[in-house]
Amino acid sequence: MRCLHTRWRRTCAGLTAAGVLAVLGLPVTAPDAIAADSSFPPVSAAASASLTSLASPSDTPTRFPKLGPAVAARLDTAIRQVMRETSVPGVIVGLSAPGKGNYVRAFGVADKADRTPMSPGLHMRIGSETKTFTVTALLELVDDGKVRLDDPIGRYIKGVPNGHRITLRDLADMRSGLFNYSEDAGFFKALTSDPYRPFSPQELLGYSFKHPVRFQPGEKFEYSNTNLILLGLVVEKADGRPLGKFIHERVLKPAGLRHTLFPKGAEFPRPHAHGYTDQTASGAVEDATDWNPSWGWAAGAMSSNLRDLRTWARVVATGSLLRPKTQAERLKTLPTPISGVGYGLGIFNVQGWIGHNGSLPGYESLTIYLPEERATLVVLLNTDILHGGTEPSTLFGQAITKIVTPGHVFNLPVPQGVRPASGGSSSG
């Protein structure tokens, strides 16, 4: 989830159309360092049908290759090349498909000061990928009969501009028309003046609600972190528990995610990589490792690791925590201004790959799943500095998928004239 400022208009948390970042290194693990999770439940027939209907832009078979030494060498070369071009300090990559093997690598450094090498087991902040967890929590409440997607947000939260017309569905699929708080100049000043300070959800909404609505609900797609702050509050109101506790009990535990955290404050499980950003008051690059992510809350505050995200990629894409009908609603992706990209309920479809990206100061992530091959790709990096106006995570995703799925090349460019702001609109 990307931090913002009108000067950059960077996406703060997830799907905003945009890029990725900095320093090269050697791989420190072998391709099969993490085994595939054979205990994962099979995809239901209904979920499989929903996923197949999303399928690819290409009519030709993907023909996902075996991840043997020759393909691994090509991937190593491509990843190092992106690192050289973008100056990303370190990156973790996990790629797998049933019967095709696993490719797991860590390149570069986790700490530029002492040159500690990056490792596949490190915890990383995941920014807007938090949105997939928050929306899953909301959809579980839909399954429980406690909320309905077509309820107006005004039924749960008072004082929302146009709250009598904006539905929970409009919020989840980024078509509410509410101003993205992370693009507010006052918010940017508050965040960069003291990036260690906590923000409450109500403070964040205040930065948004002082702006007029940008369009009527449902008229168009526009990524806004404000939407997810509201959905987080809906979960709390409908269930009675803090959002973090609900996500832990109802999402993380059932999915078997033991290394994923919705923090109460600035806590960051160890071991973790240091993160580097230029989203600072001066524009100089700083170490953002211990910055308080509460400003992202339900839109971008979580952390995780490679092992958990490889599991989550499949859980969120196949809907194993939801009723098939509810998952089908999530996967109804609508067009966005970006060619080849659709956005559903807190999830995107980019050239057939389903999932989300994340970006916040110091970190970027990408967790995606290709249904027809049951392939999973996770990319984690410790910088969010754009390269040529593009998110580095996008550049890694593009380079990797060009090799393994040339019929489904991941591409999430920044639309002409648009730069993501903290909150995401097509990326991070």
Disulfide bonds with the S-S distance in Angstrom:
none
